[in-house]
Amino acid sequence: MARCTNRRNLELHHLTSEGEADLNNAQVLCTSCRQHAVTYATSGKAPLSFAEHTKERALKRAGHQCECTSARGCH
């Protein structure tokens, strides 16, 4: 699958809402891809917010680019 090439409007998305707000549970997604994520805006307990240093590390790890590789047509 091709990776989304968007470098604008990047947000951190929790891979699982039950997980921690750490780098292992973080995925960098653009706004469009985040809205198409399976867990986006699902009901239930809201996950903890990411700390600023976690956001910075996740963006660096992702090369300041969306990490989505979905075939659902979100990019």
Residue, then its C-alpha position, 0 to 999 in steps of 0.5 A: m500500500a502507498r503511504c499518504t504523502n500529506r505533510r499538512n494538518l498532521e495530528l496524533h491518533h491513538l492506535t487503541s483508546e485503551g492504550e497509553a498516551d505514549l509513542n508506542n500508541a501514537q500514529v501521525l495522520c493528516t486530518s483526512c486520514r484521521q477521520h477515516a481511521v477505524t477508531y476515530a470518534t468511537s463512543g466510550k472512554a476518551p483516551l488521554s491526551f498526548a504530551e507535547h514531547t510525545k507529539e514532537r517525537a512522533l512527528k520526527r519518527a514519521g518524517h513530518q508526514c502522514e503515516c497512513t497506508s490505508a486502502r480505504g480511499c482517505h488519501 
